[in-house]
């Protein structure tokens, strides 16, 4: 299996703990807890800023001196409603107590600012449509650059209907050359519906030095250190993924694969 493709370490507890050291990069960290009702978890953000995203289920969340009470609404991510989420700066103690079985994502990156503890969702997150035809998908921008809520982190959810493509036309964001392109490391946390399904993701560079194609299962993570990274959902199975991105500049600027940029240009003309 590709080193970019990570399966859950267990069925319960902290099933993912992707650190920059493990990923062999500098910015993005991604953790994921699967908790049964009544289970608790305690952490400190240390030197990172952190965004907690309740993927599924309900939990009582505390961050620093703020008690957010019971959060969460959707019991299945494929309800496609905006998630409940919280931003926390570095050196913040936080805890979660599962009110129901729940899945909690822990998205981290270096803290280079002075942003306060903030509830990010569901208020302030609107589901939007992107693309057309078999490239249509639906977006929940939890913390993209239009929301000035973090110093490094960019976080978004994407729902791809069965039979459609996503993160497509193929694009990359792997050079620090703003405003043409920004360097952003990225993780994908994938879900499939029905859960026995699979999806595809390819991570590749134009020179062919990196070219990995992966069949992802429900609950897998894919690392994107560089290169293009399109996804596909087979007929009969819809795909969800949570993206976490970070780099030296909190801007999402990308370049399309020149072989496939004609698709993007055509769609722009038709809009």
C-alpha positions as CSV (number, residue, x, y, z in Angstrom):
1,X,0.0,0.0,0.0
2,X,1.2,3.5,-0.8
3,X,2.9,5.4,2.1
4,X,0.5,8.2,1.3
5,X,-2.5,6.0,2.1
6,X,-3.2,5.4,5.9
7,X,-5.8,3.1,7.4
8,X,-7.3,3.5,10.9
9,X,-5.1,2.1,13.6
10,X,-8.1,0.7,15.5
11,X,-11.9,0.8,15.8
12,X,-12.1,3.0,18.8
13,X,-10.2,5.8,20.5
14,X,-7.7,7.9,18.6
15,X,-7.7,6.0,15.3
16,X,-5.5,8.5,13.5
17,X,-2.6,10.6,14.8
18,X,-0.9,12.1,11.7
19,X,1.9,14.4,12.9
20,X,4.3,16.4,10.6
21,X,7.0,14.0,11.6
22,X,5.0,11.0,10.5
23,X,4.0,12.6,7.3
24,X,7.5,13.9,6.6
25,X,6.4,17.5,6.2
26,X,6.2,20.7,8.2
27,X,2.7,22.0,8.8
28,X,-0.4,19.8,8.9
29,X,-1.4,17.5,11.6
30,X,-4.6,15.4,11.6
31,X,-6.1,13.3,14.4
32,X,-9.4,11.5,14.6
33,X,-11.3,10.1,17.6
34,X,-14.1,7.5,17.5
35,X,-15.7,7.6,20.9
36,X,-18.6,5.6,22.4
37,X,-21.2,7.5,24.4
38,X,-19.7,8.5,27.8
39,X,-16.1,8.3,26.7
40,X,-13.8,11.3,27.4
41,X,-10.7,12.7,25.8
42,X,-8.4,15.5,27.1
43,X,-5.6,17.2,25.1
44,X,-3.6,20.4,25.0
45,X,-3.0,22.2,21.7
46,X,0.7,22.8,22.7
47,X,2.3,24.9,20.0
48,X,-0.4,24.4,17.3
49,X,-3.7,26.0,16.6
50,X,-6.4,23.4,16.4
51,X,-9.9,23.1,14.8
52,X,-12.2,20.5,16.2
53,X,-14.8,19.2,13.7
54,X,-17.6,17.0,14.9
55,X,-17.9,14.7,11.9
56,X,-20.8,12.6,13.4
57,X,-22.6,12.4,16.7
58,X,-22.8,14.7,19.7
59,X,-20.3,15.6,22.4
60,X,-19.9,18.1,25.2
61,X,-16.9,20.3,24.3
62,X,-14.7,22.5,26.5
63,X,-11.9,24.7,25.4
64,X,-9.8,26.7,27.8
65,X,-12.3,28.5,30.1
66,X,-15.2,28.1,27.7
67,X,-17.8,25.4,28.0
68,X,-19.6,25.0,24.7
69,X,-22.0,22.4,26.2
70,X,-23.5,19.7,23.9
71,X,-22.5,20.2,20.3
72,X,-23.2,18.2,17.2
73,X,-26.4,17.6,15.2
74,X,-25.8,15.2,12.3
75,X,-25.7,11.6,13.2
76,X,-24.4,10.6,9.7
77,X,-22.0,12.8,7.8
78,X,-24.1,12.1,4.7
79,X,-26.9,14.2,6.1
80,X,-24.7,16.9,4.5
81,X,-25.6,19.6,7.0
82,X,-22.8,22.0,8.2
83,X,-20.7,20.6,11.0
84,X,-20.3,21.9,14.5
85,X,-16.6,23.1,14.9
86,X,-14.4,25.1,17.3
87,X,-11.1,26.9,16.8
88,X,-8.5,27.0,19.5
89,X,-5.1,28.7,19.7
90,X,-1.9,27.2,21.0
91,X,-1.5,26.2,24.7
92,X,-5.2,25.6,25.2
93,X,-6.5,22.7,27.2
94,X,-9.6,21.1,25.7
95,X,-11.8,18.1,26.4
96,X,-14.6,16.2,24.7
97,X,-17.2,13.9,26.4
98,X,-19.2,11.9,24.0
99,X,-23.0,12.3,24.5
100,X,-23.6,9.7,21.7
101,X,-21.2,7.6,19.7
102,X,-19.3,10.3,17.8
103,X,-16.4,11.0,15.5
104,X,-14.2,14.0,16.2
105,X,-11.6,15.4,13.9
106,X,-8.6,17.2,15.3
107,X,-7.0,19.5,12.7
108,X,-3.7,21.2,13.6
109,X,-1.0,23.5,12.2
110,X,1.6,25.9,13.6
111,X,0.0,28.8,15.5
112,X,1.5,32.1,14.1
113,X,-1.2,34.5,15.1
114,X,-3.3,35.5,18.1
115,X,-6.8,34.2,17.2
116,X,-9.2,33.6,20.1
117,X,-11.2,30.5,20.9
118,X,-14.2,30.6,18.5
119,X,-17.2,28.5,17.6
120,X,-17.0,28.1,13.8
121,X,-20.1,26.1,13.0
122,X,-22.7,25.3,12.1
123,X,-23.6,29.0,12.0
124,X,-21.5,30.8,9.4
125,X,-21.1,27.7,7.2
126,X,-23.2,27.5,4.1
127,X,-23.3,24.5,1.8
128,X,-22.4,25.6,-1.7
129,X,-22.3,23.9,-5.1
130,X,-19.0,23.6,-7.1
131,X,-18.5,22.3,-10.7
132,X,-20.9,21.0,-13.2
133,X,-22.1,17.8,-14.7
134,X,-20.1,14.8,-13.5
135,X,-17.7,17.2,-11.8
136,X,-20.4,18.6,-9.4
137,X,-19.7,18.5,-5.7
138,X,-21.0,20.3,-2.6
139,X,-18.8,22.2,-0.2
140,X,-18.9,23.1,3.5
141,X,-16.1,25.7,4.0
142,X,-15.4,25.4,7.7
143,X,-12.3,27.6,7.8
144,X,-11.2,28.7,4.3
145,X,-9.4,32.0,3.7
146,X,-12.6,34.0,3.3
147,X,-13.1,33.4,7.1
148,X,-10.4,35.2,9.1
149,X,-10.5,32.8,12.0
150,X,-7.0,31.1,11.9
151,X,-3.4,31.9,11.3
152,X,-2.4,28.8,9.3
153,X,-5.3,26.3,9.1
154,X,-7.6,25.8,6.1
155,X,-10.4,23.3,6.6
156,X,-13.3,22.3,4.4
157,X,-15.7,19.4,3.8
158,X,-16.6,18.1,0.3
159,X,-19.5,15.8,-0.7
160,X,-19.1,14.1,-4.1
161,X,-22.3,12.4,-5.6
162,X,-22.0,8.8,-6.8
163,X,-20.3,8.6,-10.2
164,X,-18.8,12.1,-10.0
165,X,-15.2,13.4,-9.8
166,X,-13.8,15.8,-7.3
167,X,-10.7,17.9,-6.7
168,X,-10.8,18.0,-10.5
169,X,-9.6,19.1,-12.9
170,X,-6.3,18.0,-11.4
171,X,-4.6,20.8,-9.5
172,X,-1.6,21.3,-7.3
173,X,-0.6,23.8,-4.6
174,X,3.0,22.8,-3.8
175,X,5.2,25.9,-4.4
176,X,5.5,29.1,-2.3
177,X,5.0,31.6,-5.2
178,X,2.1,33.7,-4.2
179,X,-0.1,35.0,-5.9
180,X,0.5,32.3,-8.6
181,X,0.5,29.3,-6.3
182,X,0.9,28.6,-2.6
183,X,2.5,25.8,-0.8
184,X,-0.1,23.8,1.1
185,X,0.2,20.3,2.6
186,X,-3.1,18.5,2.7
187,X,-4.8,15.5,4.3
188,X,-8.0,13.9,3.0
189,X,-10.2,11.9,5.4
190,X,-12.5,9.8,3.3
191,X,-16.0,8.4,3.9
192,X,-18.1,6.3,1.6
193,X,-21.9,5.7,1.5
194,X,-22.8,2.9,1.6
195,X,-19.8,2.1,3.8
196,X,-18.7,-1.0,2.0
197,X,-17.9,1.1,-1.0
198,X,-14.6,2.4,-2.3
199,X,-13.3,5.5,-4.1
200,X,-10.2,6.4,-6.0
201,X,-7.6,9.1,-5.4
202,X,-4.5,9.7,-7.5
203,X,-1.6,11.8,-6.3
204,X,0.9,12.7,-9.0
205,X,3.4,15.2,-10.3
206,X,3.7,16.4,-13.9
207,X,7.2,14.9,-14.3
208,X,6.0,11.5,-13.1
209,X,8.4,11.4,-10.1
210,X,5.4,10.8,-7.9
211,X,2.4,8.9,-9.2
212,X,0.3,6.9,-6.7
213,X,-3.3,5.7,-7.4
214,X,-5.2,4.5,-4.3
215,X,-8.5,2.7,-3.7
216,X,-9.7,4.3,-0.5
217,X,-12.2,2.7,1.8
218,X,-14.6,4.2,4.3
219,X,-12.5,5.9,7.0
220,X,-9.1,6.1,5.2
221,X,-6.7,9.0,5.1
222,X,-4.6,10.1,2.2
223,X,-1.6,12.5,2.5
224,X,-0.9,15.0,-0.3
225,X,2.6,16.4,0.2
226,X,2.8,17.7,-3.4
227,X,1.4,17.2,-6.9
228,X,-2.1,16.9,-8.3
229,X,-4.7,14.9,-6.3
230,X,-8.1,14.2,-8.1
231,X,-10.7,11.9,-6.6
232,X,-13.5,9.7,-8.1
233,X,-16.6,8.2,-6.6
234,X,-17.8,5.0,-8.4
235,X,-21.4,4.6,-9.5
236,X,-23.6,3.7,-6.5
237,X,-21.3,5.2,-3.8
238,X,-21.2,8.8,-2.7
239,X,-18.0,10.2,-1.2
240,X,-17.2,12.6,1.6
241,X,-13.9,14.0,2.5
242,X,-12.5,16.4,5.1
243,X,-9.6,18.5,3.8
244,X,-7.0,20.0,6.2
245,X,-4.4,22.3,4.6
246,X,-1.6,24.5,5.9
247,X,1.6,26.1,4.7
248,X,3.6,29.3,5.1
249,X,0.8,31.5,3.9
250,X,-2.9,31.0,4.6
251,X,-4.0,31.4,0.9
252,X,-5.4,28.7,-1.4
253,X,-3.9,29.3,-4.8
254,X,-3.5,26.4,-7.1
255,X,-2.4,25.6,-10.7
256,X,-4.2,23.1,-12.9
257,X,-2.5,20.3,-14.7
258,X,-1.9,21.8,-18.1
259,X,-3.1,18.6,-19.8
260,X,-6.5,19.1,-18.2
261,X,-6.8,22.8,-17.8
262,X,-8.9,23.0,-20.9
263,X,-11.8,21.6,-18.9
264,X,-11.6,24.3,-16.4
265,X,-11.3,27.0,-19.1
266,X,-14.3,25.6,-21.0
267,X,-16.4,25.5,-17.9
268,X,-15.5,29.2,-17.1
269,X,-16.6,30.3,-20.5
270,X,-19.9,28.4,-20.2
271,X,-20.8,30.0,-16.8
